[in-house]
Amino acid sequence: LGPDTSPLNGTYSIGLGAASCTNYISFESAFADLNTRGLDGNVLFEVPGDYSETAPLGGLRLGSALLNSNLATPYTLTFIKLAGGGANPVIYAQVGSGTTADGIVYLTGVDNTTFDQIDLKDNNASGTAMMEWGYGFFRMSATEGAQNNTIQNCVIDLNRNNNTTLVAEGSVGILSLNLTAA
């Protein structure tokens, strides 16, 4: 019996224990599955309060030809804090590259996607290690942008001392550019 390669559909969790058919150990593993398997119905990811992880080098990247074609339909993709106690889940920034613009979450060409109560935090203290954005929306191609997306009830905490001009002046919580992501 091989790994499940069928599209996702229904409710899943992130960070509620060991990996299973319905629980992912990280946003990184959930994003990877979404990008390779796509979805064929509405998908909800619930994340427990007080959960945290650090984004991988290069940031968390959501968006692929397969996933984006699925989200162009009436399907939705939602990441939300699980009802109950605890602080909002937090995704901590990776260490930035210094030579190119860096963000924590890249949303490339995805549509109908919501992040609700999923906080982002950059603890990097030096200029080249700091993030230029928290959530970044990019186009997949000249004809496929990111549409109908929502970031709500999220705290995006970036370093105010970032004075880079790689993307904008300093750090931006939510970035939307008519460019493809590097």
Backbone torsions as a table, in degrees:
resi	resn	phi	psi	omega
1	LEU	NA	122.7	-178.4
2	GLY	-91.9	179.7	178.7
3	PRO	-66.5	152.3	179.3
4	ASP	-72.8	124.0	178.2
5	THR	-116.1	8.4	-179.7
6	SER	-73.3	153.8	179.5
7	PRO	-61.3	151.4	178.0
8	LEU	-78.4	149.9	-179.9
9	ASN	-163.4	123.4	177.1
10	GLY	112.4	-152.2	-174.4
11	THR	-107.0	135.0	179.1
12	TYR	-133.3	169.7	175.7
13	SER	-128.3	160.7	174.0
14	ILE	-126.7	125.5	172.7
15	GLY	81.1	23.6	178.6
16	LEU	-102.3	30.5	179.0
17	GLY	125.0	-152.9	-177.1
18	ALA	-68.2	155.7	177.6
19	ALA	-62.2	138.8	177.8
20	SER	-149.8	-172.7	179.0
21	CYS	-63.4	-26.1	-177.0
22	THR	-121.0	-0.9	179.1
23	ASN	-124.0	127.6	175.4
24	TYR	-101.5	145.2	-177.7
25	ILE	-80.2	-14.0	-177.1
26	SER	-160.4	163.4	170.7
27	PHE	-61.4	-37.8	-179.1
28	GLU	-57.4	-46.0	-179.2
29	SER	-70.9	-35.2	177.3
30	ALA	-66.4	-45.2	178.5
31	PHE	-60.5	-42.3	-179.4
32	ALA	-61.0	-44.3	179.2
33	ASP	-66.0	-43.5	178.3
34	LEU	-59.2	-43.3	-178.6
35	ASN	-65.8	-33.5	-176.9
36	THR	-95.3	-30.2	-176.5
37	ARG	-100.1	-24.3	-176.5
38	GLY	71.2	-163.0	176.9
39	LEU	-147.3	156.9	178.0
40	ASP	-133.2	33.5	176.8
41	GLY	177.9	177.4	177.2
42	ASN	-63.4	139.9	-179.5
43	VAL	-126.7	132.1	178.8
44	LEU	-122.8	127.3	173.4
45	PHE	-110.2	120.0	176.4
46	GLU	-101.0	135.1	-175.7
47	VAL	-124.6	128.3	-176.8
48	PRO	-67.9	151.8	173.0
49	GLY	-59.1	151.3	179.8
50	ASP	70.9	2.0	176.2
51	TYR	-71.9	144.3	173.7
52	SER	-148.3	154.0	172.1
53	GLU	-153.9	161.4	176.5
54	THR	-103.7	131.1	178.6
55	ALA	-60.7	147.0	178.3
56	PRO	-71.7	163.3	174.5
57	LEU	-52.7	128.2	-176.7
58	GLY	94.4	-6.8	177.3
59	GLY	84.4	169.3	174.7
60	LEU	-83.4	127.2	-173.1
61	ARG	-122.6	118.2	178.5
62	LEU	-116.8	126.6	179.7
63	GLY	140.2	124.6	175.8
64	SER	-153.3	164.3	179.5
65	ALA	-56.9	-42.3	-179.0
66	LEU	-66.8	-54.0	-177.8
67	LEU	-60.6	-45.2	-176.8
68	ASN	-63.9	-35.7	177.5
69	SER	-67.9	-33.5	176.8
70	ASN	-68.9	-39.3	-177.9
71	LEU	-78.0	-13.1	176.0
72	ALA	-74.3	-14.0	174.3
73	THR	-82.4	-174.6	-179.6
74	PRO	-73.3	5.9	-178.5
75	TYR	-71.6	151.3	177.9
76	THR	-122.4	156.1	177.0
77	LEU	-129.3	123.6	-175.8
78	THR	-131.0	135.1	172.1
79	PHE	-116.4	121.0	-174.3
80	ILE	-143.0	149.4	174.2
81	LYS	-65.9	133.4	176.9
82	LEU	-63.9	137.1	179.1
83	ALA	-57.3	143.0	-178.9
84	GLY	129.3	-167.4	-174.1
85	GLY	-81.9	-178.3	176.7
86	GLY	92.9	161.7	178.2
87	ALA	-71.8	161.1	176.1
88	ASN	-56.4	145.3	171.7
89	PRO	-57.9	148.1	-178.0
90	VAL	-127.9	133.2	169.6
91	ILE	-106.1	117.0	179.2
92	TYR	-86.8	147.0	-179.6
93	ALA	-69.5	145.6	168.9
94	GLN	-75.6	175.2	174.6
95	VAL	-79.5	127.6	-178.2
96	GLY	-68.5	162.0	-176.6
97	SER	-81.3	-29.4	179.6
98	GLY	90.2	-32.3	-176.8
99	THR	-101.5	-17.3	177.2
100	THR	-130.1	162.5	178.2
101	ALA	-67.3	139.3	-177.9
102	ASP	-125.6	143.4	174.1
103	GLY	-135.3	168.0	-180.0
104	ILE	-84.2	-49.3	-179.0
105	VAL	-123.6	126.3	177.1
106	TYR	-106.6	124.7	176.0
107	LEU	-117.2	103.0	-171.1
108	THR	-107.1	103.9	176.8
109	GLY	73.0	5.9	-178.5
110	VAL	-78.9	147.4	178.0
111	ASP	-121.6	160.9	170.7
112	ASN	53.4	41.5	-177.9
113	THR	-117.1	136.3	-178.3
114	THR	-125.4	135.7	168.3
115	PHE	-115.5	120.0	-176.3
116	ASP	-128.2	116.3	179.8
117	GLN	65.8	34.3	174.8
118	ILE	-113.4	104.4	-174.8
119	ASP	-84.5	155.5	176.1
120	LEU	-125.3	141.7	-179.2
121	LYS	-144.2	132.4	176.6
122	ASP	-110.1	108.6	177.9
123	ASN	-93.9	1.8	-179.8
124	ASN	-66.3	137.3	-173.0
125	ALA	-106.5	-21.2	-177.7
126	SER	-98.9	153.7	-173.1
127	GLY	-50.8	-50.6	-175.0
128	THR	-76.1	-18.2	-179.4
129	ALA	-87.3	-17.6	-174.9
130	MET	-74.6	154.3	179.5
131	MET	-83.5	146.3	174.9
132	GLU	-89.8	-21.4	176.0
133	TRP	-152.7	161.4	174.1
134	GLY	-90.9	-76.0	174.2
135	TYR	-99.3	126.2	179.5
136	GLY	-121.7	128.1	177.4
137	PHE	-105.0	129.1	-177.7
138	PHE	-134.1	160.9	174.8
139	ARG	-85.6	151.8	174.7
140	MET	-83.5	-36.2	179.7
141	SER	-154.1	-178.7	-179.4
142	ALA	-63.2	-20.9	-178.7
143	THR	-114.3	4.4	-177.5
144	GLU	-132.2	94.7	177.0
145	GLY	-96.4	-176.0	176.9
146	ALA	-99.5	121.6	-173.7
147	GLN	-131.2	152.3	172.7
148	ASN	56.9	43.6	179.4
149	ASN	-106.4	153.4	-176.8
150	THR	-134.9	131.2	169.3
151	ILE	-117.1	116.2	-177.1
152	GLN	-141.5	148.6	178.3
153	ASN	56.8	30.8	-179.2
154	CYS	-111.4	141.5	172.4
155	VAL	-102.0	125.1	178.5
156	ILE	-114.9	108.7	-172.8
157	ASP	-111.1	101.9	179.7
158	LEU	-112.9	166.0	-177.3
159	ASN	-78.7	118.9	-178.5
160	ARG	-69.9	-13.3	179.7
161	ASN	-84.8	-0.3	178.8
162	ASN	-73.2	114.1	-179.1
163	ASN	-114.8	27.6	179.3
164	THR	-65.0	157.9	172.6
165	THR	-120.2	22.4	-179.4
166	LEU	-65.0	-36.8	-179.5
167	VAL	-123.6	-53.8	-179.5
168	ALA	-145.4	-172.4	176.0
169	GLU	-78.2	102.6	177.4
170	GLY	80.6	-145.7	-176.5
171	SER	-99.3	144.4	-179.1
172	VAL	-126.6	128.5	-179.1
173	GLY	-62.2	-52.3	178.7
174	ILE	-124.9	120.9	-177.1
175	LEU	-113.6	135.5	175.4
176	SER	-133.4	116.1	-177.4
177	LEU	-127.8	144.6	174.8
178	ASN	-87.1	57.2	179.8
179	LEU	-138.5	160.0	170.9
180	THR	-84.9	147.8	-179.4
181	ALA	-73.1	142.7	177.3
182	ALA	-73.1	NA	NA
